[in-house]
């Protein structure tokens, strides 16, 4: 997994006794799997309430200090705490933050990392992040999830369920302005593999074209959902033929997430 050895040890120490209302999210969770595209600079732990952010930090602080870590507080405000955690010459940034409990899928449990945000929710969050900023790491990440998790068109369609201020087409218009980073922006990232900027731009533009075609043809009342394939038993970007043959069912998010329902007859 593309976590540093120190991050793996730290994560295991924190996950061992964490309660079930805090979970790993952000870049570290997104690139937790083998053959991921880049190393994350930090560990992000999300909690479902402002109050829990503060209490989780205090309990983690006590656990870390008793295990020989040095913790330097950098930011402390309601709903967000950031610290540098170090031991034996190694260090990484750790964030404790609040996020809504609204998600598409329940949390998943990993024997090393503890509770993690589900990959589809990580991908949707990354899509919304890219809509609000233009950073090279987000561009790398969104192409990674496009190829490994869900196509960009499916993520745009689903993302408006988490942020109802967008429509699929309005979010798409924002995204068309992204991906203009220069090679030196990517050179500053801690990548697990070389990043071909020219190829990435071609993939990005093609994915946006596909996303627009889908957004203009999919059932408007379904905006904000994922689509579950009954045959593949996975989330997909459906074709018109899939809709006509009723091979997919819409999957909407809710507080705490929910498992996909099966199509009648499965």
C-alpha positions as CSV (number, residue, x, y, z in Angstrom):
1,X,0.0,0.0,0.0
2,X,1.4,3.5,-0.7
3,X,1.6,4.6,2.9
4,X,5.1,5.2,4.2
5,X,6.3,2.6,6.8
6,X,5.9,5.2,9.5
7,X,2.3,6.0,8.4
8,X,1.5,2.3,8.4
9,X,2.8,1.9,12.0
10,X,1.1,5.1,13.2
11,X,-2.2,4.1,11.6
12,X,-2.1,0.6,13.1
13,X,-1.4,2.2,16.6
14,X,-4.3,4.6,16.2
15,X,-6.7,2.1,14.7
16,X,-6.2,-0.6,17.4
17,X,-8.4,1.1,20.0
18,X,-10.4,3.6,18.0
19,X,-14.2,3.7,18.5
20,X,-16.6,3.0,15.7
21,X,-17.5,6.7,15.1
22,X,-14.2,7.7,13.6
23,X,-12.8,6.6,10.3
24,X,-9.9,7.1,7.9
25,X,-10.8,9.2,4.8
26,X,-9.0,11.6,2.4
27,X,-6.0,10.7,0.3
28,X,-4.6,8.1,2.7
29,X,-7.8,6.0,2.5
30,X,-8.1,6.6,-1.2
31,X,-4.6,5.2,-1.9
32,X,-4.8,2.6,0.8
33,X,-4.9,-0.2,-1.7
34,X,-1.9,-1.8,-3.5
35,X,-0.8,-0.3,-6.8
36,X,-2.2,3.2,-6.0
37,X,-1.0,6.2,-7.7
38,X,0.6,8.3,-5.0
39,X,1.6,8.6,-1.4
40,X,-0.5,10.8,0.9
41,X,1.1,13.5,3.0
42,X,-1.2,13.0,5.9
43,X,-3.7,10.8,7.7
44,X,-7.3,12.2,7.8
45,X,-9.7,11.0,10.4
46,X,-13.3,12.1,10.0
47,X,-16.0,12.2,12.7
48,X,-19.8,12.7,12.5
49,X,-20.0,15.6,15.0
50,X,-18.0,18.7,16.0
51,X,-17.9,17.5,19.6
52,X,-16.5,14.1,18.6
53,X,-13.6,15.7,16.7
54,X,-12.3,17.3,20.0
55,X,-12.8,14.2,22.1
56,X,-11.2,11.9,19.5
57,X,-8.2,14.1,19.4
58,X,-7.8,14.1,23.1
59,X,-8.0,10.3,23.4
60,X,-5.7,9.8,20.4
61,X,-3.2,12.3,21.9
62,X,-3.0,10.4,25.1
63,X,-2.6,7.1,23.2
64,X,0.1,8.5,21.0
65,X,2.1,10.1,23.8
66,X,2.0,6.9,25.8
67,X,3.4,5.1,22.8
68,X,6.4,7.4,22.5
69,X,5.1,9.8,19.7
70,X,5.7,13.5,19.9
71,X,2.6,15.5,18.9
72,X,2.8,19.1,17.8
73,X,-0.5,20.9,17.5
74,X,-0.7,23.2,14.5
75,X,-4.4,24.1,14.1
76,X,-7.3,23.7,16.6
77,X,-10.8,25.0,15.8
78,X,-14.3,23.7,16.1
79,X,-14.5,20.7,13.8
80,X,-10.9,20.6,12.7
81,X,-7.6,19.8,14.4
82,X,-4.3,19.3,12.8
83,X,-1.0,18.1,14.3
84,X,2.4,16.8,13.3
85,X,3.1,13.4,14.8
86,X,6.7,12.3,15.0
87,X,8.8,9.5,16.4
88,X,12.4,8.3,15.7
89,X,13.1,10.9,13.0
90,X,9.9,10.2,11.0
91,X,6.9,12.5,11.0
92,X,3.5,13.0,9.2
93,X,0.6,15.3,9.4
94,X,-2.6,14.0,11.1
95,X,-6.0,15.8,10.7
96,X,-9.1,15.2,12.8
97,X,-12.1,16.7,11.0
98,X,-15.9,16.8,10.9
99,X,-17.8,15.5,7.9
100,X,-21.5,14.7,7.4
101,X,-22.6,11.1,8.1
102,X,-24.4,11.2,4.8
103,X,-22.8,8.7,2.4
104,X,-23.7,6.1,-0.2
105,X,-22.2,3.1,1.5
106,X,-21.5,2.0,5.1
107,X,-18.0,2.2,6.4
108,X,-15.6,-0.7,5.7
109,X,-13.2,-2.2,8.2
110,X,-9.6,-3.1,7.5
111,X,-7.5,-5.2,9.8
112,X,-4.7,-2.6,9.7
113,X,-6.5,0.7,9.1
114,X,-9.6,0.1,11.1
115,X,-12.7,1.9,9.8
116,X,-12.3,3.4,6.3
117,X,-14.7,5.4,4.1
118,X,-15.9,3.2,1.3
119,X,-14.1,3.6,-2.0
120,X,-17.2,5.0,-3.8
121,X,-17.6,7.6,-1.1
122,X,-14.0,8.5,-1.2
123,X,-14.3,8.9,-5.0
124,X,-17.4,11.1,-4.7
125,X,-15.7,13.3,-2.1
126,X,-12.7,13.7,-4.4
127,X,-14.9,14.7,-7.3
128,X,-16.4,17.5,-5.1
129,X,-13.0,18.6,-3.9
130,X,-11.8,18.9,-7.5
131,X,-14.9,21.0,-8.3
132,X,-13.8,23.5,-5.6
133,X,-10.1,23.7,-6.3
134,X,-7.5,23.0,-9.0
135,X,-4.6,21.0,-7.4
136,X,-2.4,18.5,-9.1
137,X,-2.9,15.9,-6.4
138,X,-6.7,16.0,-7.0
139,X,-6.2,15.6,-10.7
140,X,-4.0,12.5,-10.2
141,X,-6.5,11.1,-7.7
142,X,-9.6,11.6,-9.9
143,X,-7.9,9.8,-12.9
144,X,-7.0,7.0,-10.5
145,X,-10.6,6.5,-9.3
146,X,-11.8,6.9,-12.9
147,X,-9.8,3.8,-13.9
148,X,-10.0,1.8,-10.6
149,X,-13.3,2.7,-8.9
150,X,-15.9,4.4,-11.1
151,X,-15.9,6.5,-14.3
152,X,-16.0,10.2,-13.9
153,X,-19.5,10.4,-15.4
154,X,-20.9,8.2,-12.6
155,X,-19.1,10.2,-10.0
156,X,-20.4,13.6,-11.3
157,X,-23.9,12.2,-11.4
158,X,-23.7,10.9,-7.8
159,X,-21.8,13.9,-6.3
160,X,-24.9,16.1,-6.6
161,X,-26.6,13.8,-4.1
162,X,-24.1,14.8,-1.5
163,X,-24.0,18.5,-2.5
164,X,-27.5,19.4,-3.8
165,X,-26.3,22.9,-4.7
166,X,-25.0,21.4,-7.9
167,X,-26.6,19.8,-10.9
168,X,-24.6,17.3,-12.9
169,X,-24.2,19.8,-15.7
170,X,-23.2,22.7,-13.4
171,X,-20.6,20.5,-11.7
172,X,-19.4,19.4,-15.1
173,X,-18.9,23.0,-16.2
174,X,-16.7,23.6,-13.1
175,X,-14.6,20.5,-13.9
176,X,-14.0,21.6,-17.4
177,X,-11.8,24.4,-16.0
178,X,-9.7,21.9,-14.0
179,X,-6.7,19.8,-15.1
180,X,-4.5,22.7,-16.2
181,X,-1.6,22.0,-13.9
182,X,1.9,22.1,-15.2
183,X,4.5,19.2,-15.2
184,X,6.3,20.8,-12.3
185,X,3.2,20.7,-10.2
186,X,3.1,16.9,-10.5
187,X,6.9,16.7,-10.0
188,X,6.3,18.0,-6.4
189,X,4.0,15.1,-5.6
190,X,5.2,11.9,-4.0
191,X,4.0,9.6,-6.8
192,X,4.2,5.8,-6.7
193,X,4.6,5.7,-10.5
194,X,5.5,8.1,-13.3
195,X,2.7,10.5,-14.4
196,X,2.2,11.2,-18.1
197,X,0.7,14.6,-18.3
198,X,-0.1,14.5,-22.0
199,X,-1.8,11.1,-21.7
200,X,-3.7,12.2,-18.5
201,X,-5.1,15.3,-20.3
202,X,-6.4,13.1,-23.1
203,X,-8.0,10.7,-20.7
204,X,-9.5,13.7,-18.8
205,X,-11.1,15.3,-21.8
206,X,-12.5,12.0,-23.0
207,X,-14.0,11.3,-19.6
208,X,-15.6,14.7,-19.5
209,X,-17.1,14.2,-22.9
210,X,-18.5,10.8,-21.8
211,X,-19.8,12.4,-18.6
212,X,-21.7,15.1,-20.5
213,X,-23.3,12.6,-22.9
214,X,-24.4,10.6,-19.9
215,X,-25.7,13.6,-17.9
216,X,-27.8,14.7,-20.9
217,X,-29.3,11.2,-21.5
218,X,-29.8,9.7,-18.0
219,X,-33.2,9.9,-16.2
220,X,-33.3,13.4,-14.6
221,X,-35.1,12.3,-11.5
222,X,-32.2,9.9,-10.7
223,X,-29.6,12.8,-10.4
224,X,-27.6,12.2,-7.2
225,X,-27.6,8.5,-7.3
226,X,-25.1,5.7,-8.1
227,X,-26.2,2.8,-10.3
228,X,-25.9,-0.8,-9.2
229,X,-25.5,-3.5,-11.8
230,X,-27.5,-6.6,-11.0
231,X,-25.4,-8.8,-13.2
232,X,-22.0,-7.5,-12.3
233,X,-22.9,-6.8,-8.7
234,X,-21.0,-3.5,-8.7
235,X,-21.6,0.2,-9.3
236,X,-21.3,1.2,-12.9
237,X,-21.8,4.0,-15.4
238,X,-24.8,2.5,-17.3
239,X,-25.6,2.8,-21.0
240,X,-28.9,3.6,-22.5
241,X,-29.3,-0.1,-23.2
242,X,-28.8,-0.9,-19.5
243,X,-31.6,1.5,-18.6
244,X,-33.9,0.0,-21.3
245,X,-33.2,-3.5,-20.2
246,X,-33.5,-2.5,-16.5
247,X,-30.1,-4.0,-15.7
248,X,-29.3,-1.3,-13.2
249,X,-31.1,0.1,-10.1
250,X,-30.5,3.6,-8.6
251,X,-28.7,3.7,-5.3
252,X,-29.2,6.8,-3.2
253,X,-27.2,7.8,-0.2
254,X,-28.4,8.4,3.4
255,X,-27.1,8.9,6.9
256,X,-24.7,6.1,7.6
257,X,-24.8,4.8,4.1
258,X,-26.8,1.7,2.9
259,X,-26.0,-1.5,1.0
260,X,-27.4,-1.8,-2.5
261,X,-30.7,-3.4,-2.9
262,X,-31.0,-6.4,-5.2
263,X,-33.1,-6.3,-8.4
264,X,-36.3,-8.4,-8.0
265,X,-35.7,-11.9,-9.2
266,X,-32.0,-12.1,-8.3
